């Protein structure tokens, strides 16, 4: 960790060296360790310490701005000058961007304490104890464990020539495991700012994955079709992540490829569905500002089923004379702004209660290899994985072979019959997704497998 003082000095060095009309500096630092295990033993320990320096320069002013971006992980004075020169040269060879208005100016950033010292200082020996527990549980049960456990500290800073400077240190602990039997598999994961949350749950994490692997042995074939389903949190996170990627971005709306376009103020999912993004929530993996140094706002996408808003960065906001909501990604990117800290409102049900009303349905642990079929209709196809079970007369009766689904995620959220009363955090790209389990009246499975 470089710390705020050193990072600010590096940013000042970049800004002083830049000849551009506007300059932006992004610093991403990482000190992390990773323990991998397979075949029920630890086979790899690695550590990474790295800092990325990204420089964006703007030559000229609206509507004649030309933009260049360059990056380096060499922080020597010569390298800093060189990365500024490279970004400037790139900008000189770009076409004028008439839609770029300006880099954002400074704004107050919410103070957020998301740095846990015990996570930052967690050792390979500590990770080995948790990994060893999982492996031993697997060996004792006659199954095979694999997975990974990472811990680390991270720092993120943004500065620009308009006076913006924002700095945020944080930590992350994340573990996932797949347990394999001869004919079945199970999965579990857990993420937190505080590694103690994983250490304290080691037995439960191992028990969840091992239990699924044992219960999913000798699966039977089931015909494709429409089934009532219980989706565990792992699967529900996939639904939110795809909705965020496909439609909750202002750029997607502006380009006419979002399911939110022309639907604001209208009900497009069930009244029991509320989904938002909140980069300040300590229940998630928070970041208080975006890659332009703009404070993150809490944005609600669906409020009791009603489409209400999407997220903006400064570029998309400028097109509509609006303010950025603090959701910019690193420049350049083709995605535009994206929500990275989504959550879904919990309900009042439990998984046990969800089971009781199902005459014939499926219990799905998670999805795998999900891909977009139709973005505007949010039709997604993918596979079930690591524990798919037949439900009959309110009870799980037997494991079934994995199925392919082809389903509109929006349609699924229009058919939510029950929502779990607790939420689970699933680590995502530069953030996380906080979701409950769902009971859905109809989910379309379009194909079967032999495993």
C-alpha positions as CSV (number, residue, x, y, z in Angstrom):
1,X,0.0,0.0,0.0
2,X,1.4,3.4,-1.0
3,X,-1.0,5.4,1.1
4,X,-2.8,8.6,0.4
5,X,0.2,11.0,0.7
6,X,2.4,9.1,-1.8
7,X,-0.5,8.6,-4.2
8,X,-1.4,12.3,-4.1
9,X,2.2,13.2,-4.8
10,X,2.2,10.9,-7.9
11,X,-1.0,12.5,-9.1
12,X,0.4,16.0,-8.7
13,X,3.5,14.8,-10.6
14,X,1.3,13.7,-13.5
15,X,-0.8,16.8,-13.5
16,X,2.3,19.0,-13.5
17,X,3.8,17.2,-16.4
18,X,0.8,17.3,-18.6
19,X,0.4,19.9,-21.4
20,X,-3.2,19.0,-22.0
21,X,-6.2,21.3,-21.4
22,X,-7.6,18.7,-19.0
23,X,-5.9,15.7,-17.4
24,X,-7.2,12.9,-15.2
25,X,-5.2,10.4,-13.1
26,X,-6.4,7.1,-11.8
27,X,-4.3,5.0,-9.4
28,X,-5.2,1.4,-8.6
29,X,-3.0,-0.4,-6.0
30,X,-3.2,-4.0,-4.8
31,X,-1.4,-6.2,-2.2
32,X,-3.1,-9.6,-2.3
33,X,-2.5,-13.2,-1.6
34,X,-4.2,-16.3,-3.2
35,X,-4.3,-19.9,-2.0
36,X,-5.6,-22.5,-4.5
37,X,-6.5,-26.0,-3.7
38,X,-7.4,-29.0,-5.9
39,X,-7.7,-32.8,-5.5
40,X,-8.2,-31.9,-1.8
41,X,-4.8,-30.4,-1.2
42,X,-3.2,-27.0,-1.5
43,X,-1.2,-26.7,-4.7
44,X,-0.5,-23.0,-5.1
45,X,0.2,-19.9,-3.1
46,X,0.8,-16.7,-4.9
47,X,1.0,-13.0,-3.9
48,X,0.8,-9.9,-6.0
49,X,1.8,-6.3,-5.2
50,X,1.1,-3.9,-8.0
51,X,0.1,-0.3,-8.8
52,X,-1.5,0.8,-12.1
53,X,-1.3,4.4,-13.1
54,X,-3.8,5.5,-15.8
55,X,-3.6,8.9,-17.4
56,X,-6.3,10.5,-19.6
57,X,-5.6,13.7,-21.4
58,X,-8.0,16.0,-23.2
59,X,-6.7,18.3,-25.9
60,X,-9.0,21.2,-26.9
61,X,-12.4,22.0,-25.6
62,X,-16.0,21.0,-26.5
63,X,-16.9,20.4,-29.2
64,X,-13.3,19.8,-30.5
65,X,-11.8,17.7,-27.8
66,X,-9.5,14.9,-28.6
67,X,-8.8,12.3,-25.9
68,X,-5.9,9.9,-25.2
69,X,-5.4,7.3,-22.5
70,X,-2.2,5.5,-21.5
71,X,-1.2,3.4,-18.5
72,X,1.9,2.0,-16.7
73,X,2.9,0.2,-13.5
74,X,6.3,1.9,-13.4
75,X,6.1,4.8,-11.0
76,X,9.6,6.2,-11.6
77,X,9.8,9.9,-12.6
78,X,10.9,9.0,-16.2
79,X,8.0,6.5,-16.5
80,X,5.5,9.1,-15.3
81,X,6.7,11.6,-17.8
82,X,6.6,8.9,-20.5
83,X,3.0,7.8,-19.8
84,X,1.8,11.5,-20.0
85,X,3.7,11.8,-23.3
86,X,2.1,8.6,-24.6
87,X,-1.4,9.7,-23.7
88,X,-0.8,13.1,-25.3
89,X,0.5,11.5,-28.5
90,X,-2.5,9.2,-28.7
91,X,-4.9,12.2,-28.2
92,X,-3.1,14.1,-31.0
93,X,-4.0,11.3,-33.4
94,X,-7.6,10.9,-32.4
95,X,-10.7,12.4,-34.1
96,X,-12.4,15.2,-32.4
97,X,-15.1,14.0,-30.0
98,X,-18.0,16.5,-30.2
99,X,-20.0,14.8,-27.5
100,X,-17.4,15.1,-24.8
101,X,-18.1,18.0,-22.5
102,X,-15.5,18.1,-19.7
103,X,-14.0,16.1,-17.0
104,X,-16.0,16.5,-13.8
105,X,-15.1,19.0,-11.1
106,X,-14.5,18.3,-7.5
107,X,-17.3,17.2,-5.2
108,X,-17.5,16.1,-1.5
109,X,-16.8,12.3,-1.1
110,X,-18.5,10.4,1.8
111,X,-16.2,9.1,4.4
112,X,-16.3,5.3,4.4
113,X,-14.3,2.9,6.6
114,X,-14.0,-0.3,4.6
115,X,-10.4,-1.2,5.5
116,X,-10.0,-4.1,7.9
117,X,-6.4,-4.5,9.2
118,X,-6.8,-8.2,9.9
119,X,-7.8,-8.8,6.3
120,X,-4.9,-6.8,5.0
121,X,-2.5,-8.7,7.2
122,X,-3.9,-12.2,6.8
123,X,-1.3,-14.8,6.1
124,X,-0.9,-17.8,3.8
125,X,-0.9,-19.9,6.9
126,X,-4.3,-18.5,7.9
127,X,-5.7,-19.2,4.4
128,X,-4.3,-22.7,4.6
129,X,-6.2,-23.4,7.8
130,X,-9.5,-22.6,6.1
131,X,-8.6,-24.4,2.9
132,X,-7.4,-27.4,4.9
133,X,-10.7,-27.6,6.8
134,X,-12.6,-27.7,3.5
135,X,-10.3,-30.3,2.1
136,X,-10.5,-32.5,5.2
137,X,-14.3,-32.3,5.2
138,X,-14.2,-33.5,1.6
139,X,-11.8,-36.4,2.3
140,X,-13.8,-37.5,5.3
141,X,-16.9,-37.6,3.1
142,X,-15.2,-39.4,0.2
143,X,-15.4,-36.5,-2.2
144,X,-12.9,-34.1,-3.8
145,X,-12.4,-30.4,-3.0
146,X,-11.1,-27.6,-5.1
147,X,-11.3,-23.9,-4.8
148,X,-9.5,-20.6,-4.1
149,X,-9.2,-18.3,-1.1
150,X,-7.9,-14.7,-1.6
151,X,-7.3,-11.9,0.8
152,X,-5.9,-8.5,0.2
153,X,-5.8,-4.7,0.5
154,X,-6.6,-2.3,-2.3
155,X,-6.3,1.4,-2.8
156,X,-8.1,3.6,-5.4
157,X,-7.5,7.2,-6.2
158,X,-8.7,9.7,-8.9
159,X,-7.4,13.2,-9.5
160,X,-7.8,15.7,-12.2
161,X,-6.7,19.1,-13.3
162,X,-10.0,20.7,-12.3
163,X,-9.2,20.1,-8.6
164,X,-10.7,16.6,-8.0
165,X,-8.9,14.3,-5.6
166,X,-10.5,11.2,-4.1
167,X,-8.8,8.4,-2.3
168,X,-10.2,5.1,-0.9
169,X,-8.5,2.1,0.7
170,X,-10.4,-1.1,1.2
171,X,-9.9,-4.8,1.8
172,X,-11.4,-8.0,0.5
173,X,-11.6,-11.6,1.5
174,X,-13.2,-14.1,-0.9
175,X,-13.4,-17.9,-0.9
176,X,-15.1,-20.3,-3.3
177,X,-15.1,-24.1,-3.5
178,X,-16.4,-26.8,-5.7
179,X,-16.8,-30.3,-4.3
180,X,-16.9,-33.2,-6.7
181,X,-18.2,-36.7,-6.2
182,X,-18.2,-39.4,-8.8
183,X,-21.6,-38.3,-10.2
184,X,-22.4,-35.0,-8.5
185,X,-21.0,-31.7,-7.3
186,X,-21.6,-28.9,-4.8
187,X,-20.6,-25.3,-4.5
188,X,-20.2,-22.6,-1.9
189,X,-18.6,-19.1,-1.7
190,X,-18.4,-16.2,0.6
191,X,-17.1,-12.6,0.4
192,X,-16.5,-9.9,3.0
193,X,-14.4,-6.9,3.8
194,X,-13.5,-8.8,7.0
195,X,-11.6,-12.1,6.7
196,X,-13.0,-13.1,10.1
197,X,-16.4,-13.6,8.5
198,X,-14.9,-16.4,6.4
199,X,-12.8,-17.9,9.2
200,X,-15.9,-18.1,11.5
201,X,-17.9,-19.7,8.7
202,X,-15.3,-22.2,7.5
203,X,-17.3,-25.2,8.8
204,X,-20.5,-23.9,7.2
205,X,-18.9,-23.2,3.9
206,X,-17.4,-26.7,3.8
207,X,-20.7,-28.2,4.9
208,X,-22.7,-26.5,2.3
209,X,-20.6,-27.6,-0.6
210,X,-19.9,-31.1,0.6
211,X,-23.6,-31.6,1.4
212,X,-24.6,-30.5,-2.0
213,X,-22.0,-32.9,-3.6
214,X,-23.3,-35.8,-1.7
215,X,-27.0,-35.0,-2.3
216,X,-26.5,-34.5,-6.0
217,X,-25.0,-38.0,-6.7
218,X,-26.7,-40.3,-9.2
219,X,-29.0,-37.6,-10.8
220,X,-31.9,-38.6,-12.9
221,X,-32.9,-37.2,-16.3
222,X,-35.8,-34.7,-16.3
223,X,-37.6,-33.6,-19.4
224,X,-37.2,-29.9,-20.4
225,X,-40.2,-27.6,-19.9
226,X,-41.6,-24.9,-17.7
227,X,-41.1,-25.5,-14.0
228,X,-41.7,-23.7,-10.7
229,X,-38.3,-23.0,-9.3
230,X,-36.4,-22.0,-6.2
231,X,-33.3,-20.1,-7.1
232,X,-30.6,-19.9,-4.5
233,X,-28.8,-16.5,-4.1
234,X,-25.9,-17.6,-6.5
235,X,-28.4,-17.9,-9.4
236,X,-30.3,-14.7,-8.4
237,X,-27.0,-12.7,-8.5
238,X,-26.7,-13.7,-12.2
239,X,-30.1,-12.2,-12.9
240,X,-29.2,-8.9,-11.4
241,X,-25.7,-8.8,-13.0
242,X,-27.2,-9.3,-16.5
243,X,-29.9,-6.7,-15.9
244,X,-27.2,-4.2,-14.9
245,X,-25.1,-5.0,-17.9
246,X,-27.9,-5.0,-20.4
247,X,-30.2,-2.2,-19.3
248,X,-29.4,-0.2,-16.2
249,X,-26.9,2.0,-18.1
250,X,-27.7,5.4,-19.6
251,X,-25.5,4.5,-22.6
252,X,-27.7,1.4,-23.3
253,X,-30.8,3.6,-23.2
254,X,-29.2,6.3,-25.4
255,X,-28.2,3.6,-27.9
256,X,-31.7,2.1,-28.0
257,X,-30.6,-1.3,-26.6
258,X,-32.0,-1.1,-23.1
259,X,-35.2,-2.7,-21.9
260,X,-35.6,0.5,-19.8
261,X,-35.9,2.7,-22.8
262,X,-39.3,4.4,-23.0
263,X,-40.5,2.5,-19.9
264,X,-39.7,4.9,-17.1
265,X,-42.7,5.2,-14.8
266,X,-44.1,1.9,-16.0
267,X,-44.4,-1.4,-14.2
268,X,-42.1,-3.9,-16.0
269,X,-41.4,-6.4,-13.2
270,X,-43.5,-7.7,-10.2
271,X,-44.6,-5.3,-7.5
272,X,-42.6,-7.3,-5.0
273,X,-39.4,-6.5,-6.8
274,X,-37.2,-3.5,-5.8
275,X,-33.6,-3.3,-7.1
276,X,-31.1,-0.6,-6.6
277,X,-27.3,0.2,-6.6
278,X,-25.5,1.6,-3.6
279,X,-21.8,2.1,-3.6
280,X,-21.8,3.3,0.0
281,X,-23.3,0.2,1.5
282,X,-20.9,-1.6,3.9
283,X,-23.1,-4.7,3.5
284,X,-21.7,-4.8,-0.1
285,X,-18.1,-4.3,-1.2
286,X,-18.3,-0.5,-1.4
287,X,-16.5,2.2,-3.3
288,X,-17.6,5.8,-2.6
289,X,-16.7,7.3,-5.9
290,X,-16.3,6.2,-9.6
291,X,-13.4,6.2,-12.0
292,X,-13.9,9.9,-12.6
293,X,-13.8,10.8,-8.9
294,X,-17.6,11.5,-8.9
295,X,-19.4,10.5,-5.6
296,X,-21.6,7.5,-6.0
297,X,-25.3,8.0,-5.6
298,X,-27.8,5.4,-4.6
299,X,-29.9,4.7,-7.7
300,X,-33.1,2.7,-7.7
301,X,-33.9,0.9,-10.9
302,X,-37.1,-0.9,-10.0
303,X,-39.2,0.5,-7.2
304,X,-42.0,-2.0,-6.4
305,X,-41.9,-3.1,-10.0
306,X,-41.8,0.4,-11.6
307,X,-38.8,1.4,-13.8
308,X,-37.4,4.5,-12.3
309,X,-33.8,5.4,-13.3
310,X,-30.5,4.3,-14.8
311,X,-26.9,5.2,-14.0
312,X,-24.8,7.9,-15.7
313,X,-21.2,8.9,-16.0
314,X,-20.1,12.4,-17.0
315,X,-20.1,11.5,-20.8
316,X,-23.6,10.1,-20.9
317,X,-24.9,12.8,-18.5
318,X,-23.6,15.5,-20.7
319,X,-25.7,14.2,-23.6
320,X,-28.8,14.9,-21.6
321,X,-27.7,17.9,-19.6
322,X,-27.8,15.8,-16.4
323,X,-25.4,15.2,-13.6
324,X,-23.3,12.0,-13.4
325,X,-24.6,9.5,-10.8
326,X,-21.0,8.4,-10.1
327,X,-20.9,5.2,-12.1
328,X,-18.1,5.8,-14.6
329,X,-15.8,2.9,-15.5
330,X,-12.1,3.4,-16.5
331,X,-11.7,5.2,-19.7
332,X,-11.8,4.2,-22.5
333,X,-14.5,1.5,-22.4
334,X,-17.4,0.5,-24.6
335,X,-19.8,-0.3,-21.8
336,X,-20.5,3.2,-20.5
337,X,-21.6,3.6,-16.9
338,X,-22.5,0.4,-15.0
339,X,-23.9,-0.4,-11.6
340,X,-21.3,-2.3,-9.6
341,X,-23.0,-2.5,-6.2
342,X,-26.5,-3.8,-6.8
343,X,-29.0,-5.1,-4.3
344,X,-32.5,-6.6,-4.3
345,X,-35.0,-6.0,-1.5
346,X,-35.6,-9.0,0.8
347,X,-39.0,-10.5,1.5
348,X,-40.5,-12.4,4.4
349,X,-40.0,-16.0,3.3
350,X,-37.5,-18.8,4.0
351,X,-36.3,-21.5,1.6
352,X,-38.1,-24.1,3.7
353,X,-41.3,-22.1,3.4
354,X,-40.8,-21.7,-0.4
355,X,-40.6,-25.5,-0.7
356,X,-44.0,-26.2,0.9
357,X,-46.2,-24.9,-1.9
358,X,-44.5,-26.6,-4.8
359,X,-46.2,-29.6,-6.2
360,X,-43.5,-30.3,-8.9
361,X,-40.6,-28.0,-9.4
362,X,-36.8,-27.5,-9.3
363,X,-34.3,-26.3,-6.8
364,X,-31.4,-24.6,-8.6
365,X,-28.1,-23.8,-6.8
366,X,-26.5,-21.7,-9.5
367,X,-26.2,-20.9,-13.2
368,X,-23.2,-21.5,-15.4
369,X,-22.1,-20.2,-18.8
370,X,-25.0,-17.8,-19.1
371,X,-25.1,-15.9,-22.4
372,X,-27.4,-13.2,-23.9
373,X,-29.9,-14.4,-26.6
374,X,-32.0,-11.2,-26.9
375,X,-30.9,-8.1,-24.9
376,X,-34.1,-6.0,-25.2
377,X,-36.2,-9.0,-24.0
378,X,-33.5,-10.0,-21.5
379,X,-33.6,-13.6,-22.8
380,X,-30.7,-15.5,-21.4
381,X,-29.5,-19.0,-21.9
382,X,-27.3,-21.0,-19.6
383,X,-26.9,-24.2,-17.6
384,X,-27.7,-25.3,-14.1
385,X,-24.7,-26.4,-12.0
386,X,-23.5,-27.9,-8.7
387,X,-26.8,-29.0,-7.3
388,X,-30.1,-29.2,-9.2
389,X,-32.9,-31.1,-7.4
390,X,-36.5,-32.2,-8.1
391,X,-39.1,-30.9,-5.8
392,X,-42.3,-33.0,-5.3
393,X,-45.2,-32.2,-3.0
394,X,-43.1,-29.6,-1.0
395,X,-40.0,-31.8,-0.6
396,X,-36.7,-32.2,-2.4
397,X,-36.9,-35.8,-3.6
398,X,-33.9,-36.5,-5.9
399,X,-31.1,-34.8,-7.8
400,X,-31.6,-34.3,-11.5
401,X,-29.2,-34.0,-14.4
402,X,-28.2,-30.4,-15.3
403,X,-30.6,-28.6,-17.6
404,X,-30.3,-25.7,-20.1
405,X,-32.6,-22.8,-19.5
406,X,-33.7,-20.2,-22.0
407,X,-35.5,-17.5,-20.1
408,X,-36.4,-13.8,-20.1
409,X,-35.0,-12.5,-16.8
410,X,-37.6,-9.7,-16.8
411,X,-40.3,-12.3,-17.2
412,X,-38.9,-14.3,-14.3
413,X,-39.0,-11.2,-12.1
414,X,-42.7,-10.8,-13.1
415,X,-43.4,-14.2,-11.7
416,X,-41.7,-14.0,-8.3
417,X,-44.0,-15.7,-5.7
418,X,-41.7,-15.5,-2.7
419,X,-38.5,-13.7,-1.7
420,X,-36.0,-14.8,1.0
421,X,-35.8,-12.8,4.2
422,X,-32.0,-12.7,4.1
423,X,-29.6,-11.5,1.5
424,X,-26.2,-13.0,0.5
425,X,-23.3,-11.0,-1.0
426,X,-21.9,-12.3,-4.3
427,X,-18.6,-10.8,-5.4
428,X,-18.7,-9.2,-8.8
429,X,-16.6,-7.0,-11.1
430,X,-15.2,-4.2,-9.0
431,X,-18.0,-4.7,-6.5
432,X,-20.7,-7.1,-5.4
433,X,-24.3,-8.1,-5.7
434,X,-26.5,-8.5,-2.6
435,X,-29.5,-10.8,-3.2
436,X,-32.1,-13.1,-1.6
437,X,-33.3,-16.4,-2.8
438,X,-36.4,-16.4,-5.0
439,X,-39.3,-18.7,-5.7
440,X,-40.5,-18.1,-9.3
441,X,-43.7,-19.5,-10.7
442,X,-42.4,-20.4,-14.1
443,X,-38.9,-20.8,-15.5
444,X,-38.3,-22.3,-18.9
445,X,-35.8,-25.1,-19.3
446,X,-35.1,-25.7,-23.0
447,X,-32.7,-28.7,-23.0
448,X,-31.3,-31.6,-21.0
449,X,-27.7,-33.0,-20.5
450,X,-26.2,-36.3,-19.7
451,X,-24.5,-35.2,-16.5
